[in-house]
Amino acid sequence: MLLEAIQNHPANRTALRDEKRTVSYGELEHEVQIRMNGLKDVLVLALALDNAVDWVLWDLAAQNAKIPCVPVPPFFSSEQTSHLLQSAGVSHILSPQGLRGTGIPRQGALPEGTAKITFTSGTTGAPKGVCLPQTAMEKVAKGIVEVLGDGFTGRHVCVLPLSVLLENVAGVYAGLMAGCTIHLTSLSAYGERYENIHDVLKVTCANSAILMPEILRVLIKQVAAHGPLTDLKFLAVGGSKVDPSMIMHARATGLPVYEGYGLSECASVVSLNTPYDDEPGTVGKLLPHVKAEIEDGEICIKNPGFLGYIGEKAPDFFHTGDLGNKNKNGFLLITGRKKNILITSYGRNVSPEWVESLLLARPEIAQAIVYGDACPHLSTLIVPANQASDIGDAIAKVNAKLPDYAKIHDFQIVPPFTMADGTLTGTGRPRRENILNLYTKEKTYELLQSTA
């Protein structure tokens, strides 16, 4: 159990801290036991709280009481939340209003040993629930501590919602195993577009944090405007493809950024670059417990660790849907999503993520979606970084790095993609189908020079 693994840390060291309270390592077990006493009638617990000390304590209490815990993402729609509660058979939900019963009947037995049910980031109206055992999450946390070593213990600041498995497992669980102090700042403190992230990281003297690529882009600009964050030792970035030039740009501003790769079905992190073993342009080496193969260009994981989706049995060989390969040094590269592959009318296969990563590395471009399946040329929807951005020139510079079949032929300026309008998931990933349905039915193009 996780609590047993962290009992060797000094009792007076702060384990958890938020704006209202702190809990030391010596106090953790008692605080968890108090909450376990309140879970006696709970069969399946949903956590619908803001990032705070209480979120972690209730999560640990459910874990120790062997009660399946279902984190509720704050970015889910009411329909998605209802689907989550119903499909997981949640008996009780803990919200700012307290613990209450849902009246939802059990929908059938969950896989034996289910400790957590994590729902995907919401690319559909009915996201799947991934059933995870405690052992899978602890293997990931232990693997992260092993590859990073003791030199990176300190103050970890939770930037992502705790309902995101990456923060819950790679941030909190790994941090507690390593003896870190976990800072839990209310998500509202960061601002809707993370406009306050520099301030939060500076005030908390953060040594480590986990970011999505879009949050990293925001932070790079803020560091340039407000100065370096000298306490930072390690910033992990993942969630979608990151162009190596963005990593190098971030490092040039003093941000110690390292890209990784994870899957809910593998209890979050699968591979990670570290200060000891790093190759920009890759997502690092597999964690010690992970076994993966490349099958027809697709990354496949042996015995991924999850028990299955709700109502389904887990496969022994998990097809991730991600395209990639391993290089000669053993680093994993992600080249795109199998289902997103565009096939132009010239028969050329193009991963849109490849071209998008180059576009997003340009400072003039804030967001971009590339499309062109069955068309002679590729097109893109662009959200400029500001009104003065010369998008045509930025695309021309990207095209200079691309082969003819992957060059952008035309583009359209569109409003920002957001969670509010359904064009972004809660973790910042674009909802391609929604975006293309909104903006590609009627369009005007600004043509660029291109050849087939």
N, C-alpha and C positions, 0 to 999 in steps of 0.2 A: 504493500500500500504506500501511497505517496507520503502520508504523514510519518510512517515509519522511516522512510528514506531521508527525512529532513530533521530528525530528532537530534542528530549529532551537531547541528549548528549551535553556536553560542546562544544561550537562552535570552540574553539581553539584547541581541541584535534585532533590529526592526525587520519583520517579515513583510507586512502589508501596511500601506499608508494611503490615506485619501485626504480630502480637505477637512474632514471632521475628526478622524481618529487614526491611531496607529495600533498595530498588534505585533508583539514580539514573537520570535520563534518559541520562546518558553510559554507563551499564552495561547498558541495556536490550538493545541489539542483540547484545552478547556473550552475555548470559544466554539470549536467544532462540535464538541459534545453537547453544549447547550442547544445548538440548533438541531442536532440529531434527536433530541428529546421532543422536539416539535414536529417531527416527521413520522410519528408512530402510525398514523392512519393513511399515510401517503403511499400510493402504489407507483405512480409515475409523476415526477415533479417537473413543471415548466418554470424556468427562470426568466422573468421579464423585468429586469432591473437595469439601471444605468451602471456604467463602470464604477465600482466602489468596493470597499473592503467587504461589505456584506455579500456581494455577488460571489466572491471567492469562498467565503466561509460557508455559505449555503451549498455551493458546489461540492466542497470537500465533505460536508456533512452528508449529502446524498451519496457520495462515493463511499464513505465509510459505512453507511447504513445499507449499502447495496441496493439503493433505489435508483432506477434509471432517471437520468437528468436530461431535460430537453431545453437547451438555451433558445430563447426567442429573439431572433435578430430584430433590432430596432427599425431596420429599413424594410421589413416585410409589410406588405399591404394587409388590410384587415382580412381579406379573403385568404391570403397565404397563411396568416397566423391561425385562422380558423381551421384551415387544412392541416396545419402542423398539429394543433391540439387534438383534432379528431383522429388523424391517422396514427398518432403515437399513443392514443388512448390515455391522454393526460388526465389524472385524477384530481390534481391540485396545481394551481398556478400561484407563484409568488411574484407580486407586483408591488409598486410603491404603496398600494392600499392594503398590503398584508397578504397572508396566505389564505386562500379560499378554495373550496371544492368547485369543480367544473360541472359535475353531473354527467360527464361523458363516460359512457360504458366502455369497458375494455373491448378493443376491436379484434382480439385474438392474442395469443402468446407472442411476446417479443422473443428473439433468439436468446437462449440461455446465456447468462453472463453479460447482457447488455448493461453497460454503465452509463453511456451517453448516446443520445440520438441527435446527430447534427444534421441540419438541413442545408442543402446547397444554397448558393447566394441568391437564388430567385430569378433564374433566367426563364422560368416558366411560371404559370399561375399555380401549379401544383408541384413544387419541388420535392425531390425524394428525400426520405429520412435515412441516413446512414447509421447503422447500429454498430457501436464500437465497444469492445471490452476494455477494462481498465489496463490490462497488460499491454495492449497496442499503444495506448497513449503514453504509458510509462516508458516503453521502448524508445519512442520518439524523443521524449524529454531526456532520457538517459543518453541517447546517441548525440543529441545536440551538446550536452554538457561535455561529453567525451571528446568531440571534435574541436570544441572551442577552448576547453581547458579552464583552469582556475584564474587565468589572467583577465577574464572578462566578467568576473563576478563584480557586482556593485549595485547601481541603481537602474533598474529596468522600468521604463515608463510605458504604460499600455496606451498606445495611440489608437489601435483598432478596437472595435467593440469586443467585449469578452465573449460574446456569442459566436464570434468568428473563431473557428477551431485553431487557426494559426496563432492567435493571441492567447487563447485559453491554454493550449498545450505547449507550443514553442515559447510563448512569453511567460506565462504564470508557472506552469508545472516545471519547465526547465529552469526557470529563475529560482524557484523555491528549492529545487534539488541542488542548485549551485550555491545556495545561501545568499541570493540577492535580496535587496529591498525592492518590493514591487510597488511602484507608484500608480495609483488608480485615480486618474483625473476624469471628472465628468466629461462626457463626449461633447456637451455644449460649450465647454471651455475652449475647444479647438476652433469653433466657428463652423458654419455650414460648409465652407470650402477650404477648411483648414488654414484660414488666414491668420490664426493665432498660434500655429504649431511651434514657431520659433520661440515665442515667449514662454510657452509651457515647458519646452525642453530646456530652456535656459534657467527658468525659475526652479525647476526640479533637479537641476544639475545632472541631467540624464546621462548615463553611461551607455545605455543600449535602448533600442526601440525597433519595432517591426513596421514597415511601411509598404503601401501599394505604390506602383510606379507613379500614379498621378499625384500622390501625396509627396513623393520625392521631388517631383518637378516643382511643386509649390515651395518646398523647403529650400531647394537650391536657390530660387529667386530671393527668398527671405534672408538667407545667409549672405547673399551678395549685397542686400540692402541694409541689413542690420548687424552684420559681423559674424564671425565664426562661433561655433559651439564647441569650446575647447574641452569640455568634459566627456564628449562622446568618444566611445571606444569601438562600438560595433553597431552598424545599422544594417538590418536584413531587409531586402526588398524582394517581393515576389507577387504573384497573382496574375501577371501577364508578361509577355515578352518585353525585355528592356534592351534597347540598343546599347552596345558597349561604349559608345561615345558619351551617353548620358552617365554611365557609371564613372567614366574617366573625368567628365566635367564635374560631377559631384565631388570626387576625390580632390580635384584641383581647388575646390572651395573649402577643403578641410573636412568633408563629410566622409567617414570611414564606411563606405557602402559596399555590401557584398550580396550578390544575387543568389537566390535559392529557388526551389521548386517543391510544390507540395500538392497533395490530394486529400480530400476528406476521407476517401476510402482507405487511405494509408495513415490515418490519424494525423494528418497535416504534413510535416516536412518529409520529403523523400531524399533530397540532395541539397548541398549547401557549399558555397565558397566560403573560405575562412581566411583570416590574415596569414595563416600558416600554409594554406593550400588554395591558391586562387588563380583563376584564369578568366578574365572578363570576356563576355560573349558566350560563356557557358553558365549553367545553373549549378556548377560545382560537382563534387563527388557524392556518390550515394552514402547515406548514413550507414554505419557498420552493420545494422540488422537487415538492410534492404537488399533484396535480390531482384534484378531486373534484366530483361532481354529486349532486343529489338526484333520485331517480327513484321516483315513487309513494311518497314519504315516506321512502325508504331511502337511506342514504349509500352511494354507489358511488365507487370509486377507479379512475381511469384508470392503466393500466400500474403496478400496485401495487409491483412490484419483485421479488416472489418468482418462483422458477422453476417452481413447482408443488408440490403435495403429492407425497409419494413415490408413484410410479406414475401420476401424473396431470399433465397439462399445465396451465400457469398461464393464466388468462383474461386478455384485454387489458382487460376492464372487470370489476372485482371487486365483487360485491354483498356488502356487509359484514354484512348482517343487522341492522344498527343503524339505528334510526329517528331522524331528526333533520332539521335545516334550518340555513341560514345566516341571521343577522339582517342588518339594514341596514348594520351596521358591519363585516360580514365575519367575525364570530365564529361558530364552529360550536356548535350546541346538540345534545345527545344526549337523546332523550326516552324511549328504551327499546329493547328487543330485539323484533324483528318476531315471533319465534317465541313470545315470552312474553305477547303481547297477550291480555288477558282480555276475553271478550265476555259481558256479563251477560245474564240471561234477559229483560231489558228492551231488549236490543240495543245497549247502550252499550259502546264500546271503551275499555278502561283499560289503561295501561301500569303493571304492578305496581311497576317501578322508580321511577316518579314518586311514588307513595304511600309506598313504602318509604324514599325519601330524606327525606321529611318526618318519618316516624316515627324514623328514625335520627338526626335532628337534635335530638331530645328527649334530655336527659341521663338520663332515667329508663329509656331503652331501649338495650340493648346490641346486639341483633340482631333482625331482623324479616323475615318472609316473608308477602307478601300473596297471597291466592288467591280464587277465586270464579267461575271460568269456568262459564258456563251456570247460574249461581245468581242469585237476585234481588238479593243484597247481597254486598259484599266482606267477607272474614274475614282474620284475620292470626294468625300464630304469633309469639309474643313471648318473647324472652329478656331479662328485666329486668337493669338495670345493677347493682342490689343488692336485697336483701330488702325494704328500706324503700320501694322505688319504688311510686308510685301510678300504675299502668299505665292504669287507667280514666280518670283525670284527664288523663294525657299524651295518650291517644288522643282524648279530647274536644277538646283544644286543637288537635290535628292536623285533626280533622274540621271545625273552625271555618274552616279554610283551604281546604276541599275542596268541590266541587259535590256535590249530593246523590247522584248516581250513583256517585261515587268514595269516599264516606264508608265508614269501617270500621264494620260492624254488630256484630261480635262478635270476641272474641279468645280465645286459649288460651295459657297460660303453659307453656313447654317448656324442657328442659335446653339448655345452650349447644350451638351448632353447632361441630363441631371436625373437623379432618382425621382424627383417630383413628377416629371413628365413621362417616366417609364422608359427612358432611353439608357439609363445606367442601373446596374445592380447596386446593392448596398456596399459592395467592396470596390466599386469603381470600374467594373468591367462593362464594356458597351453591350447593350442588347441589340445585336446586329439586325435581327428581323424587324424589331420595332423601329429602329432608326431608318432602315431602308424603306419601310412602308410609309414613313412620314415624309421623306425628302426625295424619293427617286421616282415618284409617279409622274410628276410634272417638274421638269428641270430646265434650266438654261446653263449652258456651258461656256467657260472661258477656255478656248482651245490653246493647247501647248504644242510645241513642235515635238513630234514623235514619229517613230517608224514601227511597222508591224514586226 
